[in-house]
């Protein structure tokens, strides 16, 4: 065998580097979770500077640890309690070990033979989630690469269930799906990918809490029919991305049943509340859905990517794709839950469910509810802090763990208030201590925090508000 290849696969070198890497990450977690002020939450580095650095980077020897150290230094640190930015999980350490294991094993789970354990584990997890949602024994599902792909797959299943497009093509028909104006952009993207264009999106306005106006569904449905559209389904948010607002799933379910429409729930962010006795009321009516998406890499402490797509009727999942692949399976038309590529976009899949299954085995199911309660409670506590602070305006009372607020100066109009808050956010992340994002609601710029880290406290949130106030005063003094 080639000597260089033999050295590259050397188990002893792997063992040594593996121990050093675990030590490096354990030390990092110690610093991050304790909120060490010397650890930047976000490395404020311009894209071109980062590109130039990594273009010129060279390891001095074959020890990979310096490379890992440098990447760690130049990465955002989700485990730091002053990270309050995007909807990406703060993964449990044990999932890092599961991911490490999965990468070495590298089971390509398109067909059963390539992932015997992993394929069965996915089904176990699908059945657990189905039971939590309130689906019957006919429910099933699988993991796929993120919420965007899961929502597209669900909408394709809806199309496959209601039409013959997969075999016959569009034939000049204009199909459409009804979605709230606050739905994640990936839903609109999916409908455009499906060839339905802008006309395939029947947008339903939201109320003052940024929830779908379900009272407008009937009129919108009739108007779409008059325009020659065939509406196939409705997408409900659980919850919306910008504000964390949950749509009235119960009302949507009743409407869909009345008109024989596919009911899909985009629960990418907030679907995990099914594990919380305290907050599962937000998902009332989800059991009427035909399909549900839940991102485990958002509010279930699992690393990216790990998205579960569930179907109330497992047969519907097989209507999405129907193709022959003789070298993979003998009976293309039969339902075979263990041959995942029959239902997924991916022809090769990683062990996506294994990290979640590891959490279940090590920490137990209860930890998911504890986590949801912790971060949702925190949002409500921080919302009260904002309401008690005269300089801040809270957009809405939070349903979930997302808070939108802005700094108000009494002498500024809306345009200047928007610019002020945009400048606050830019300055804040450049200082590298806190990381938050911003959003626009009804034309107003808000600072947006997603409280993902269970180590974030109300006291840390108050520190954030003090920093925001300090930056605002500096900006206002410069422009005075």
Buried (B, 14 or more C-beta within 10 A) or exposed (E): EEEEEEEEEEEEBEEEBEEBBBEBBEEBBEBBBEBEEEBBBBBEEEEEEEEEEEEEEEEEEEEEBEEBEBEBEEEBBBBBBBBBBBBBBBBBBBBBBBBBEBEEEEBBBBBBEBBEEBBBBBBEBBBBBBEBBBBEEEBBBBBBBBBBBBBBBBBBBBBBBBBEBBEEEEEEEBBBBBBBEBBBEBBBEBBEEBEBEEBBBBBBEBBEBBBBBBEBBEEBBEEBEEEEBEBBBBBBBBBBBBBBBBBBBBBBBBBBEEEEBBBBBBBBBBBBBBBBEEBBEBBBBBBBBBBBBBBBBBBBBBBBBBBBBBBBBBEBBBBBBEEEEEEBBEEBEEEBBBBBBBBBBBEBBBBBBBBBBBBBEEBEEEBBBEBBBBBBBBBBEBBEBBEEBEBBBBBBBBBBBBBBBBBBEEEBEEEEBBBBBBBBBEBBBEEBBBBBBBBEBEEBBBBBBBBBBBBBBEEBBEBBBEBBBEBBEEBBEEEE
